[in-house]
Amino acid sequence: MFNQEKELKSMIENNTYMKVEGKIEDFTPAQKSPNHFESFTVKGVLFKYSDYVIIDGFHQTSIDNGPIKENGQIVRIGYANIGGENVILKLEISDKK
Protein backbone atom coordinates (compact mmCIF):
# COMPACT_ATOMS: atom_id res chain seq x y z
CA MET A 1 0.00 0.00 0.00
CA PHE A 2 2.81 2.42 0.88
CA ASN A 3 4.53 1.83 -2.49
CA GLN A 4 1.29 2.56 -4.33
CA GLU A 5 0.83 5.80 -2.37
CA LYS A 6 4.39 6.81 -3.16
CA GLU A 7 3.91 6.02 -6.86
CA LEU A 8 0.67 8.04 -7.05
CA LYS A 9 2.30 11.00 -5.29
CA SER A 10 5.16 10.85 -7.79
CA MET A 11 2.68 10.76 -10.71
CA ILE A 12 0.96 13.89 -9.37
CA GLU A 13 4.21 15.74 -8.70
CA ASN A 14 5.63 14.86 -12.14
CA ASN A 15 2.34 15.28 -14.04
CA THR A 16 2.62 11.77 -15.50
CA TYR A 17 -0.95 10.59 -14.95
CA MET A 18 -3.53 10.11 -17.71
CA LYS A 19 -5.89 12.99 -18.49
CA VAL A 20 -9.37 13.41 -19.89
CA GLU A 21 -11.42 16.57 -20.35
CA GLY A 22 -15.04 17.00 -21.31
CA LYS A 23 -18.65 16.75 -20.16
CA ILE A 24 -19.86 14.30 -17.55
CA GLU A 25 -22.13 11.67 -19.07
CA ASP A 26 -23.95 8.61 -17.75
CA PHE A 27 -23.94 10.05 -14.21
CA THR A 28 -25.37 7.60 -11.68
CA PRO A 29 -25.57 9.14 -8.20
CA ALA A 30 -24.87 7.06 -5.13
CA GLN A 31 -27.81 5.79 -3.13
CA LYS A 32 -28.00 5.65 0.66
CA SER A 33 -26.98 2.05 1.36
CA PRO A 34 -24.04 0.32 3.04
CA ASN A 35 -22.09 -0.01 -0.21
CA HIS A 36 -23.25 2.86 -2.40
CA PHE A 37 -21.23 3.71 -5.49
CA GLU A 38 -21.40 6.70 -7.80
CA SER A 39 -20.24 6.61 -11.41
CA PHE A 40 -19.92 8.67 -14.56
CA THR A 41 -18.01 8.75 -17.83
CA VAL A 42 -16.03 11.45 -19.60
CA LYS A 43 -15.36 10.74 -23.29
CA GLY A 44 -15.97 7.04 -22.63
CA VAL A 45 -13.63 6.80 -19.62
CA LEU A 46 -15.50 5.31 -16.64
CA PHE A 47 -15.03 6.53 -13.08
CA LYS A 48 -16.67 4.72 -10.15
CA TYR A 49 -16.16 5.52 -6.47
CA SER A 50 -17.74 5.33 -3.03
CA ASP A 51 -17.42 7.07 0.31
CA TYR A 52 -17.21 3.64 1.91
CA VAL A 53 -14.23 2.28 -0.04
CA ILE A 54 -10.81 3.49 1.06
CA ILE A 55 -8.79 4.59 -1.96
CA ASP A 56 -5.97 7.05 -2.49
CA GLY A 57 -7.95 9.11 -4.99
CA PHE A 58 -11.15 11.16 -5.07
CA HIS A 59 -14.16 9.39 -3.57
CA GLN A 60 -16.67 11.98 -2.29
CA THR A 61 -20.16 11.15 -3.58
CA SER A 62 -22.87 13.71 -4.34
CA ILE A 63 -25.04 12.57 -1.40
CA ASP A 64 -22.14 13.50 0.88
CA ASN A 65 -21.72 16.97 -0.69
CA GLY A 66 -19.34 15.88 -3.45
CA PRO A 67 -18.82 18.28 -6.37
CA ILE A 68 -20.00 15.93 -9.14
CA LYS A 69 -23.77 16.39 -9.25
CA GLU A 70 -25.14 15.91 -12.79
CA ASN A 71 -24.59 15.18 -16.44
CA GLY A 72 -23.20 18.08 -18.45
CA GLN A 73 -20.70 19.37 -15.91
CA ILE A 74 -17.41 20.17 -17.64
CA VAL A 75 -14.42 18.57 -15.95
CA ARG A 76 -10.71 18.02 -16.37
CA ILE A 77 -9.56 14.83 -14.67
CA GLY A 78 -6.11 13.45 -13.98
CA TYR A 79 -6.27 9.73 -13.23
CA ALA A 80 -4.42 6.44 -12.97
CA ASN A 81 -5.64 2.94 -13.71
CA ILE A 82 -5.11 0.81 -10.61
CA GLY A 83 -6.27 -2.78 -10.59
CA GLY A 84 -8.51 -2.15 -13.59
CA GLU A 85 -10.23 0.87 -11.99
CA ASN A 86 -9.71 4.51 -12.97
CA VAL A 87 -8.75 6.41 -9.81
CA ILE A 88 -9.18 10.20 -9.86
CA LEU A 89 -5.99 11.95 -8.74
CA LYS A 90 -6.86 15.48 -9.83
CA LEU A 91 -10.30 16.95 -10.45
CA GLU A 92 -11.12 20.36 -11.89
CA ILE A 93 -14.73 21.43 -12.49
CA SER A 94 -15.65 24.36 -14.74
CA ASP A 95 -18.33 26.85 -13.75
CA LYS A 96 -19.57 26.77 -17.37
CA LYS A 97 -21.90 24.21 -18.92
N, C-alpha and C positions, 0 to 999 in steps of 0.2 A: 504494500500500500504506500509506504514512504517513497519508494522509487517512482511510482506512478505520479504521486504528488509533485515530486521534484521534476519529473519530465514535463508535466503540464505547466508548471511554473516557468520552466525554461522556454517552452513553446510560446507562452504569453510574452515573456521578456524579449524574445528574439523574433516575434511576429511570424512564427513558422506554422501556425495552425491553418486549417482550411477556412475559407470564407464564402459566404453567400449573402446576397442582398436582394431584397424584393418585398412583395406583399405577402402577408400571412394568408394562407389558404387552408382549407380543411380543418379549421380550428375546432377541437373537441374539448370543452372545458371539463375540469375535474368535477367529480360528484362527491358529496360528503359520504364517505365510506372508509373503512379501515385501510384500503389499498387504492385510493383514488389516483388516477393518472390523468394528465393533461397532454394533448398533442396538437401539432400543427405541422404544416409543410411550408417551405419557402423554395420556389423553383424546383419542386420535386424532392427536396431534401427533408426527411422526416426527423422531427424532434419530439421526444416523449419524456416526461419527467413527472415526479411526484414529490410532495412535501415529506412523504413518509419513507423515502428511499435515500439513504445517505450516499451522495456522490460529490465529487470535487467541483462540479460545475453548477450552473444555474438550475434551480429546482423550485422556485416559488410559484405556486399555482394561482390562478385568478381568484379562487374562492378564499385565498389567504392574502389578498391584496397584491398579487403579482401584477406586473405591468402588461403582460399579454392578455388582452381581453376579448378580441374579436378578429374576424377575417378583415382583410383590407389594411391593417396596420402595416406601415412600411418599416422594415427592420434591416439592420446590418448585423450579421452574426459571425463570430469567430468560433470555430468548433473543432473538436477532435473525435475521431471514431475510436471508441474504446469498447472492446468486447462486442463489436457489432452494433453498438448504440452511438448515436451522435450526441456528444456532450457539449453543451454551450459553455464556452470559456469567456466570451465577450459578447455583450448584447447592447445594441444601440437602437433606440426607437425614435423615429421621426415624428414631429408634431403634425406633419402633413399627411393627407390621405390620397 
